[in-house]
Amino acid sequence: MDGKLRTLIVDDSFIMRQFIHKMLEKYFNVEVLGHAEDGKKALEMFRETNPDYVTLDITMPLMDGISVLQSMLEIKPSAKIMIVTALSDKETALRALKIGAKNLIIKPFAAEKLKEAFGRLIEKN
């Protein structure tokens, strides 16, 4: 094991997936295991790649982020999942944290905010 942070990026926006990927590689020792643009693909990839970290959008096609979050934590309770959402909807965010998400970031955000949020995610042991 080379100490890389095995990470899966889930967002329905191609631009957001690219941005998160680029920033995580810039600031952290990550191995991005893949990108998923919808909830169903996210779960398939989660099962196949067994990541330790996930950035997870809430609003996505086929399956919403809350359902994906619940399923991922059933599969791997130790996964550290950070919700990435444009919803300034506090209730959904709080629900995600209650279910077991370890952190949350609201879109749009600058690279520095992502760095801080992912850094806090890593520290949660």
C-alpha positions in Angstrom: 0.0 0.0 0.0 1.5 3.3 -1.1 -0.5 5.5 1.3 -2.6 7.0 -1.5 -6.1 8.1 -0.5 -8.4 5.8 -2.6 -11.1 8.1 -3.8 -14.3 8.0 -5.9 -15.7 11.2 -7.4 -19.5 11.3 -7.9 -21.2 14.2 -9.5 -23.6 14.6 -12.5 -21.6 17.6 -13.8 -18.6 16.6 -15.9 -16.9 20.0 -15.2 -17.4 19.5 -11.4 -15.9 16.0 -11.6 -12.9 17.3 -13.5 -12.4 20.2 -11.1 -12.6 18.0 -8.0 -10.2 15.4 -9.5 -7.7 18.1 -10.5 -7.8 19.8 -7.1 -7.6 16.6 -5.0 -4.5 15.5 -7.1 -3.0 18.9 -6.6 -3.4 19.1 -2.8 -3.5 15.4 -1.6 -1.9 12.1 -2.3 -5.0 10.6 -3.9 -5.6 7.8 -6.3 -8.9 8.7 -8.1 -10.4 5.3 -8.7 -13.1 6.7 -11.0 -15.8 9.1 -11.7 -19.6 8.4 -11.7 -22.2 10.7 -13.2 -25.3 9.1 -11.6 -26.2 7.3 -8.5 -26.5 3.8 -10.0 -23.0 4.0 -11.6 -21.7 5.4 -8.3 -22.8 2.3 -6.4 -21.5 -0.1 -9.1 -18.1 1.6 -9.0 -18.1 1.7 -5.2 -18.6 -2.0 -5.0 -15.9 -2.7 -7.7 -13.2 -0.3 -6.4 -13.8 -0.2 -2.7 -12.7 3.4 -2.1 -11.9 4.8 1.3 -13.1 8.3 0.4 -16.0 9.5 -1.7 -17.1 13.0 -2.9 -20.8 12.6 -3.4 -23.3 15.0 -5.1 -26.9 14.9 -3.7 -28.9 15.8 -6.8 -28.2 13.2 -9.5 -30.1 11.2 -12.1 -31.2 7.6 -11.5 -30.6 7.6 -7.8 -30.2 10.6 -5.4 -27.2 11.1 -3.2 -29.0 10.4 0.1 -29.9 6.9 -1.2 -26.4 6.3 -2.6 -24.9 7.5 0.8 -27.1 5.0 2.7 -26.2 2.1 0.4 -22.5 2.9 0.4 -22.4 3.0 4.2 -24.2 -0.4 4.3 -21.6 -1.8 2.0 -18.6 -0.2 3.8 -19.4 1.5 7.1 -15.8 2.9 7.3 -16.0 4.8 4.1 -15.5 8.6 4.5 -18.0 10.3 2.4 -18.2 14.0 1.8 -21.4 15.5 0.4 -20.9 18.0 -2.4 -24.1 19.8 -3.1 -25.5 22.9 -4.7 -28.6 22.6 -2.5 -28.3 25.3 0.2 -31.0 23.1 1.6 -29.9 22.7 5.2 -32.3 19.9 6.0 -31.0 17.6 3.3 -27.4 18.4 4.3 -28.2 17.7 8.0 -29.9 14.4 7.0 -26.8 13.3 5.1 -24.6 14.1 8.1 -27.1 12.2 10.4 -27.0 9.2 8.1 -23.2 9.1 8.2 -21.6 11.6 5.8 -18.4 12.9 7.4 -18.3 16.3 5.8 -20.2 18.7 3.5 -19.3 21.4 1.0 -21.8 23.7 -0.8 -21.3 24.5 -4.5 -20.0 26.7 -6.0 -16.7 26.6 -4.1 -13.1 27.7 -4.7 -10.2 25.3 -4.7 -9.1 26.4 -1.3 -12.5 25.5 0.2 -12.3 22.0 -1.3 -8.8 21.6 0.1 -10.0 22.5 3.6 -13.1 20.3 3.4 -11.3 17.3 2.1 -8.5 17.9 4.6 -11.1 17.7 7.4 -12.5 14.5 5.9 -9.1 12.8 6.0 -8.6 13.8 9.7 -11.8 12.2 10.8 -10.7 8.8 12.0 
